[in-house]
């Protein structure tokens, strides 16, 4: 229940005006024809350094050496996983060029094939080329370059795994988002709204191209990623996914490879995926508009109340523990007193490390009534 409430609150926050800006894709893939693969690659600007590590040539500004070396470790960690998940032959040289900003990344691109204006990274799989920027377009903030790099590596690896045979862009993007382990709240909300509003985009349409509107792009990326994850989550999902890749490598069309692997048509697969989406999202109401902030405020109040209850419970447990310790000490004292009484008086004086028990002296024995007495020298004498 707590997870559902937290998830709902995050979705509500995504629908607020603070997050109204579309979540532009961090990375992209550029399609190059056979002839375009030899487009001239301009030299790196002055102040760049080049390093070769294995099959990869790294080019980056000298002042970005620390970031480049961190990305080299990211490559060495994730490239083997990416290629293993695809199950295909992905060997070959790579060039990874890092720009300080989008303009510099654009200058590093092949002439005549600039990167998309919205992207923080782009792959040219036919060239074995990846471009990254250390400042995201529009915001100029540092993007998650680790994730962007893995995203672009996936594009190159998938292209090589299918031996360069054509695949839909939505499939390539879905695989890249999955392999980069990307999480996007805005895309989740777009997929949620598209599902409950009946506005999901047919994959046949996405094969012809992605929408041009920010919301449409978000939905296209969200659908692509979710469909690939859904395929992998099915029975023998990873095995069948690699079968699709092998069939594509053998020259089968994408639709044929998919239908022969899953023994159903693409239309039927899409319908099954729609059903799974409806099941996942049916319990979540679509809340938009000014009321969102009030719902979010109510959630924060409930969260604060729950936190206070946890603190109170912790304090009560602390008091109970102190009470149990006091009871144990009292029982120890009583046990010690009982032991001393049984064993008789001890001739020794207890030292400072032991508790001293003070015993009240016994009350004086009462005199028998009716017998006269006199006091002399501090003593009482009975008269007979």
C-alpha positions in Angstrom: 0.0 0.0 0.0 2.8 2.4 0.9 4.5 1.8 -2.4 1.3 2.6 -4.3 0.8 5.8 -2.4 4.4 6.9 -3.0 4.1 6.0 -6.7 0.9 8.0 -7.0 2.5 11.0 -5.3 5.4 11.0 -7.7 3.0 10.8 -10.6 1.0 13.7 -9.1 4.2 15.7 -8.8 5.0 15.0 -12.4 1.7 16.5 -13.4 2.3 19.7 -11.6 3.4 22.9 -13.5 6.9 22.4 -12.1 7.4 19.4 -14.4 5.3 20.4 -17.3 8.3 20.5 -19.6 8.6 17.4 -21.7 11.2 14.9 -20.8 13.4 15.0 -23.9 15.2 11.8 -24.7 18.8 11.9 -23.5 20.2 9.9 -26.4 19.3 9.1 -30.0 20.4 7.1 -33.0 21.2 8.6 -36.4 20.5 6.6 -39.5 23.2 6.6 -42.1 22.9 5.0 -45.5 25.7 2.9 -46.9 27.1 5.9 -48.8 26.7 8.2 -45.8 28.8 5.9 -43.7 31.9 7.5 -45.2 30.9 11.1 -44.5 33.9 13.1 -43.5 34.5 13.3 -39.7 35.9 16.7 -38.8 39.0 17.0 -36.7 38.5 17.6 -33.0 38.9 21.3 -31.9 42.1 22.7 -30.4 42.6 21.7 -26.8 41.3 18.1 -27.3 43.3 15.0 -26.4 42.9 11.5 -27.9 43.4 8.3 -26.0 43.0 4.7 -27.3 41.9 2.0 -24.9 41.4 -1.3 -26.6 39.1 -0.9 -29.6 37.9 2.5 -28.5 39.4 5.9 -29.4 38.4 8.6 -26.9 38.5 12.2 -27.9 37.7 14.9 -25.3 38.7 18.4 -24.0 41.8 18.3 -21.8 39.9 19.9 -18.9 37.3 17.1 -19.1 39.9 14.4 -18.6 38.5 13.3 -15.2 35.0 12.9 -16.6 36.3 11.0 -19.7 38.3 8.6 -17.5 35.1 7.9 -15.5 33.2 7.2 -18.7 36.0 4.8 -19.8 35.3 2.8 -16.6 31.5 2.9 -17.4 32.2 1.6 -20.9 34.4 -1.3 -19.5 31.7 -2.2 -17.0 28.6 -2.1 -19.3 29.8 -2.9 -22.8 30.2 -6.7 -22.0 26.7 -6.8 -20.4 25.1 -4.9 -23.3 26.6 -7.3 -25.9 25.8 -10.4 -23.8 22.2 -9.4 -23.5 21.9 -9.1 -27.3 23.7 -12.4 -27.8 25.2 -11.2 -31.1 28.6 -10.4 -32.6 29.4 -6.8 -31.7 33.1 -6.6 -32.1 34.6 -3.7 -33.9 36.3 -0.3 -33.4 34.5 2.6 -31.7 35.0 6.3 -31.6 33.6 8.2 -28.6 33.8 12.0 -28.8 32.8 14.2 -25.9 31.9 17.9 -26.3 31.6 20.5 -23.6 28.2 21.7 -24.8 25.6 21.0 -27.6 27.3 23.3 -30.1 30.6 21.6 -29.6 29.0 18.2 -29.9 27.4 19.3 -33.2 30.9 20.4 -34.4 32.2 16.9 -33.7 29.5 15.2 -35.8 30.0 13.9 -39.4 29.5 16.7 -41.9 25.9 16.7 -43.1 24.6 14.5 -40.3 24.2 16.7 -37.1 22.8 15.3 -33.9 19.1 16.1 -32.9 18.8 19.4 -31.2 17.2 17.9 -28.1 19.7 15.1 -27.5 22.6 14.9 -25.0 24.1 12.1 -27.0 23.8 10.4 -30.4 25.1 7.2 -31.9 26.0 6.7 -35.6 26.1 2.8 -35.5 27.2 2.4 -39.1 30.3 4.5 -38.3 30.8 3.1 -34.8 30.7 6.7 -33.6 29.2 8.1 -30.4 28.9 11.8 -29.5 28.2 13.1 -26.0 27.8 16.6 -24.5 28.5 17.6 -20.9 25.8 20.3 -21.0 22.3 19.3 -21.8 20.4 21.3 -24.5 18.1 24.1 -23.2 19.0 23.6 -19.5 22.8 23.4 -20.0 22.9 21.3 -16.8 25.1 18.2 -16.6 23.2 15.3 -18.0 23.5 11.7 -16.7 26.3 11.1 -19.1 26.9 7.5 -17.7 23.3 6.5 -18.7 23.6 8.4 -22.0 26.8 6.5 -22.9 25.2 3.1 -22.2 22.1 4.2 -24.2 24.3 5.0 -27.2 26.4 1.8 -26.8 23.2 -0.2 -27.0 22.4 1.4 -30.4 25.8 0.5 -31.7 25.7 -3.1 -30.3 22.2 -3.8 -31.6 23.2 -2.6 -35.1 26.1 -4.9 -35.1 24.2 -7.8 -33.5 21.7 -7.7 -36.5 24.6 -7.3 -38.9 23.3 -3.9 -40.0 19.9 -5.2 -41.2 17.0 -2.7 -40.8 15.0 -2.5 -37.6 12.3 -0.1 -36.5 13.5 3.0 -34.6 11.0 2.3 -31.8 12.5 -1.1 -31.2 16.1 0.2 -31.2 15.1 3.0 -28.7 13.2 0.6 -26.5 16.2 -1.7 -26.3 18.5 1.2 -25.5 16.3 2.6 -22.8 16.0 -0.9 -21.2 19.8 -1.6 -21.4 20.6 1.8 -20.0 18.2 1.2 -17.1 16.6 4.6 -17.6 13.8 5.7 -15.4 11.6 8.7 -16.5 8.6 9.9 -14.5 7.4 12.0 -17.3 7.4 9.1 -19.7 5.6 6.9 -17.2 2.9 9.6 -16.8 2.6 9.8 -20.6 2.2 6.1 -20.9 -0.4 6.2 -18.1 -2.4 8.9 -19.7 -2.2 7.3 -23.1 -3.5 4.0 -21.7 -6.4 5.3 -19.7 -7.3 7.9 -22.3 -7.1 5.4 -25.2 -4.4 7.5 -27.0 -1.6 4.9 -27.4 0.2 5.2 -30.7 0.1 2.1 -33.0 3.6 0.7 -33.5 2.9 0.5 -37.2 2.7 4.3 -37.2 5.9 4.6 -35.1 7.7 2.6 -37.8 7.1 5.5 -40.2 8.5 8.0 -37.7 8.2 9.5 -34.3 5.8 12.4 -33.5 7.1 15.9 -33.6 5.3 17.2 -30.4 7.0 16.9 -27.0 4.2 14.9 -25.6 4.1 12.6 -28.6 7.8 12.0 -28.4 7.5 11.2 -24.7 4.7 8.7 -25.4 6.6 7.1 -28.3 9.7 6.6 -26.2 7.6 5.4 -23.2 5.7 2.9 -25.4 9.0 1.6 -27.0 10.7 1.0 -23.7 7.7 -0.6 -22.0 7.0 -3.0 -24.9 10.6 -4.2 -24.9 10.5 -4.7 -21.1 7.2 -6.5 -21.5 8.6 -8.9 -24.1 11.6 -9.6 -21.8 9.3 -10.2 -18.8 7.4 -13.0 -20.6 8.1 -16.7 -20.3 11.6 -17.4 -21.7 11.7 -13.7 -22.5 15.5 -13.3 -22.7 15.9 -16.4 -24.8 13.2 -15.4 -27.2 14.5 -11.9 -27.4 17.9 -13.2 -28.5 16.1 -15.4 -31.1 14.6 -12.3 -32.6 18.0 -10.8 -32.8 19.4 -13.9 -34.5 16.6 -14.0 -37.0 17.2 -10.3 -37.9 20.9 -11.1 -38.3 19.9 -13.9 -40.7 18.1 -11.4 -42.9 14.5 -11.9 -41.8 12.3 -8.8 -41.6 11.5 -7.4 -38.2 7.8 -8.4 -38.4 8.7 -11.9 -39.6 11.3 -12.4 -36.9 8.9 -11.3 -34.2 6.0 -13.4 -35.3 8.0 -16.6 -35.9 9.6 -16.2 -32.5 6.4 -15.6 -30.5 4.0 -17.6 -32.8 1.5 -14.7 -33.0 1.1 -11.7 -35.2 2.4 -8.3 -34.3 -1.2 -7.1 -34.0 -1.9 -9.8 -31.4 1.3 -9.1 -29.5 0.3 -5.4 -29.4 -3.2 -6.3 -28.1 -1.7 -8.5 -25.3 0.6 -5.6 -24.3 -2.4 -3.2 -24.2 -4.2 -5.6 -21.9 -1.2 -5.7 -19.6 -1.0 -1.9 -19.5 -4.7 -1.7 -18.6 -4.2 -4.1 -15.7 -1.3 -2.2 -14.4 -2.8 1.3 -14.6 -6.5 0.6 -13.8 -6.1 1.3 -10.1 -4.5 4.7 -10.6 -6.8 7.7 -11.3 -5.5 10.3 -13.7 -5.3 13.5 -11.7 -4.3 16.8 -13.4 -4.9 20.5 -12.9 -4.8 22.6 -9.8 -6.3 20.0 -7.6 -3.1 18.0 -7.9 -1.2 20.3 -5.5 -3.9 19.8 -2.8 -3.7 16.0 -3.2 0.0 16.2 -3.0 -0.2 18.4 0.1 -2.6 15.8 1.7 -0.1 13.1 0.9 2.7 15.0 2.6 0.5 15.5 5.7 -0.2 11.8 5.9 3.5 11.1 5.4 4.4 13.5 8.2 1.8 11.9 10.5 3.2 8.4 9.8 6.7 9.7 10.5 5.6 11.2 13.8 3.9 7.9 14.7 7.1 6.0 14.0 9.0 8.4 16.3 6.4 8.0 19.1 6.6 4.3 18.7 10.4 4.4 19.0 10.2 6.5 22.1 7.7 4.1 23.7 10.0 1.2 22.9 12.9 3.1 24.5 10.8 3.7 27.7 9.8 0.1 27.8 13.4 -0.9 27.6 14.4 1.4 30.4 11.5 0.0 32.5 12.7 -3.6 31.8 16.2 -2.6 32.8 15.0 -1.1 36.1 12.9 -4.2 36.9 15.9 -6.4 36.2 18.1 -4.3 38.6 15.4 -4.5 41.3 15.2 -8.3 40.9 19.0 -8.5 41.2 18.9 -6.4 44.4 16.2 -8.7 45.9 18.1 -11.8 44.9 21.3 -10.4 46.5 19.4 -9.6 49.7 17.9 -13.0 49.9 21.3 -14.6 49.3 22.8 -12.5 52.1 20.0 -13.5 54.6 20.4 -17.2 53.8 24.2 -17.2 54.1 24.3 -15.2 57.3 25.9 -11.8 58.1 29.1 -11.1 56.3 32.0 -10.0 58.5 33.5 -8.0 55.7 32.6 -4.4 54.8 31.4 -4.1 51.1 33.6 -2.2 48.8 32.7 0.7 46.6 31.9 -1.6 43.6 29.0 -3.3 45.4 25.7 -1.8 46.5 25.4 -1.3 50.3 22.1 -2.3 51.8 21.0 -0.2 54.7 18.8 -2.2 57.1 16.6 -0.3 59.5 17.4 -1.4 63.2 14.6 -3.4 64.8 12.1 -1.5 66.9 12.7 -1.8 70.7 10.7 -4.6 72.3 7.6 -3.3 74.0 7.4 -3.6 77.9 4.7 -5.6 79.5 1.8 -3.5 80.6 0.8 -3.2 84.3 4.4 -3.7 85.7 5.8 -0.5 87.3 9.3 0.6 86.2 11.8 3.3 87.2 14.6 5.0 85.2 18.1 5.1 86.7 21.4 6.0 84.9 19.7 5.6 81.6 18.4 2.2 82.4 14.9 1.0 83.1 14.3 -1.2 86.2 11.2 -3.2 87.0 9.8 -3.0 90.4 8.8 -6.3 92.0 
